[in-house]
Structure formats: structure tokens, C-alpha cells
Amino acid sequence: MDNKQLAEKYDLSADHFWKQKQSGKWIITHKGCWKIAMAEGIVFGKPEIIIPELAQVVLFGTATLGENTVWTYGEAYPQNCHVPYFWAMAEKRLKDRLTLMLIGVYGEVYSEIEAEEFAAVNSQERKKPDKPYKA
């Protein structure tokens, strides 16, 4: 499923996506991931705290959609997170990854929360898209 199919299926707009120039991968905003999770009725399990330090957080969690359950980690630490909200970023990464995994697009589409590098170039790439996006 590509970004246009995601946009149609989940009523997302062009503002929910941008393209990372280096990889050519589509990036979806956290709000877009959350909208997908709500539309699908994804149920998130309570995360398990793996590393509970102030500046290094690793969460392990599961999510279920119908009969399908997936698990992964969400992490945040100074090397991959340049904002001082490590707990919130770890949770966002965890939920976004789980959502994209459950709908079968993880690896082709990534969340903007997935890597700080994506967020850093987000505003620049939105201003100069490679091609006009039409949902």
C-alpha cells in the first residue's frame, strides 16, 4: 500500500505525508498514524518499561488488530532524539511502529517519529516536494 492508497483508505491529506529525499521512502506524520490506529480500532497493550532512565527510555509493547498481534520496541535517547521529551517520543515511536506493522506497510512507509533525521528535514521537504501530491 503506498501513500496515495493510505490517504484514500484512511481519509488522510497531503499534510500527513512527506517524502524523504535520501531514501525515497514516504514518511507519515504521527497524527496520520494515530488517525489510522483509531480508524482500524487498533488496541495497544500497556507498554513494558525496559530502560527507565531520564535520558534513555526503551519501551516494549504489543498491539492487536483483529486476530493479529505484533510487538516491537520504542526507544528515545540523545543520539536519536533531539528534544527533551524522551518518554513521550519513545511512546510515539512504539505506537507508530505498531500501527504501521499491523496495517502491513512498515518498511515502505515510516513515521516521522521514527528518526530525528526525518523530522529535521520535514519542513524543508514539505516546501519543495519532488512531485505534487494528490490524495
N, C-alpha and C positions, 0 to 999 in steps of 0.2 A: 504494500500500500504506500503510495507516495503522498507528498504534501497536499496535492490537489484532492486526492481521494479522502484523505483525513479531513480536509476542510469541508468537503461536501457531507461526509458522513456525520461529523460532529458539529456542524454549523460554526466553523472557525473562520476567521477573516485573515487577510494578508498580514495584519498586525500580529498574529500569533506565530508567524514563521519568519525566518531569515536564512540565508544560505551562507555557510562558512566557505570562504573562497579557497582556503588551502586544501580542504578535503573534498569539497563539493557536496558535502552532506547537508541535509536540511536540519535546521535547529528549530525546535518548538519552544515557545515560552512556557514558564511554569504555569501561568494562568491557562494556557491551552491544554497542558497535561491535566490540570485539575478539572477542567471542563469535560475532558474525555472520561476521566475517572468517575465523575458524577453521572454522566450520560450512560455509562456502561454498568453502573452500580457496583463498582469495584469495592471490595471490603478489605481494608487494611488491618492486619493484626497489630497488636501492641508491640512496638519495637523493643528489642533486647539491647541494652547498652553494653557494648563490647569494650570500648575505651572511653571512660568518663572524665577526661581532663578538661580544664578550662580552654586550652588552645589546641586540643586534639580530640575529636569526637568521632567514634565509629559506632554506627547503629546497624543491627541486623534485623531484618523484618520480612514478613510474608504478606501476600495479598492474594485474594481469591476472586475469580470471575467465573461464575457458574461452577463447573466441575474442575476447573483448572486453578491450581495454586502454584505460585512461584515464590522464590526467595532470593534476596540479594543483600548487599551492604550499601550504606550511605555513609560517606566519610567527609570530614572537613578538618583541615589543619592549615597552618600558614603557607605551606607550599602550593596548595590548590585552592585556597580561599583568601581573598584579599579584603574581606570585610570582617569586622569583629563579631560576627554572629554565627559562630561555629555550630552550635546546637541546631539552630534554625536551618542552616544550609545543609547539614547532614540529613535532617529530616526531609527537606525538599528533594535532595538527591535520591534518597531512598524511595520516596513515593513516586517521583517521576520515573525512575528506572523501573520500578514495579509496574507502573501503568503501561509504559511503552513495551515492556516484556509481555504483559498479558494480552495486548492487542496485536502482538506479533511484528512490531516494527523496530524494536530496539536493535541498534547496529546499523540501521538505514536512516533513522531519524533519532536525533539526540535532544535532550532537554537543554535549555540554556543554562540550567543549574549544574549540568554535568561537568563543566570545566570552566574555570575562571577565564581561560583564554577566549572562549566563545563570548562571554559577557563583555569582555574588554573590547572586542571588535564589533559588537552588536550594533551600536549606534552608527558607526561608520558604514557598515554594510547595508543597513536599512536605508541610508541616504542615497546609496549608489548601487541599486540591485543590478545583477547581471541581465536579467530579463524581467519585464513587468509580470507581476503575479496576478492571476485572475482566479478567484475562488469559484 
